[in-house]
Amino acid sequence: MAGNTDFIQLVIFVLALFLPGVAAFDAGDAIALVIGLIVGILGVCACLGYYARKRAS
């Protein structure tokens, strides 16, 4: 089974080499990245706070 998984990963990697690279990184991409990071960090903090409150009571 592991040999089959390795083959699939190799095929996906080879096919990914044919994809074109990113042409540009404009302001919209930067804003989306910053918003995504903020939402992700807030999500992690919310989960930690929920865990801490649940454990304290």
N, C-alpha and C positions, 0 to 999 in steps of 0.2 A: 504494500500500500504506500509506503514511503517513497518508493521509486516513481510511482504515478504522480504523487504530489510534487516531487522535484521536477519532473518533466513538464508539468503544467506551469510551474513557476518559471522555468526556463523559457517556455514558449511565450508567456506574458512579457517577460523581460525583453526578449528579442523583438516582439511586436512593438513594445514601447519605444524602441530605438528609432522606429520609423515615424513617430509623432513629431510634428514641428515644435520648436521651442516657443516660449512666450515672446511675443513681439515687443510688448511695451508694458510698463507698470505705471499707470497714470494715477491721478489724484483719487479717482473713484475706487480703484483697487486699494489704495492706502487707507482711505476712510473705512472701507469694508473690513480691512484687516484690523484696524484699531477698534472698531465696534465689536468685531468678533472676539478679540482678546479681552475687552472689557466684560462682555457678556459671559465668556468662559471663566474669567477670574471671579466674577460675582457668583456664578453658579457653584464653583468650588467652595467659596466662602459660605454660601447659603447651606450647602450640604454639611460642611464642618460645623456650622452653628446648630443645625438641626440635630446632628449627632451628639454634640456637646450637651444640648438641652435635654435630649432624650436620655442620655447617660446619667445626667445629674439628678434627675427626678426618680 
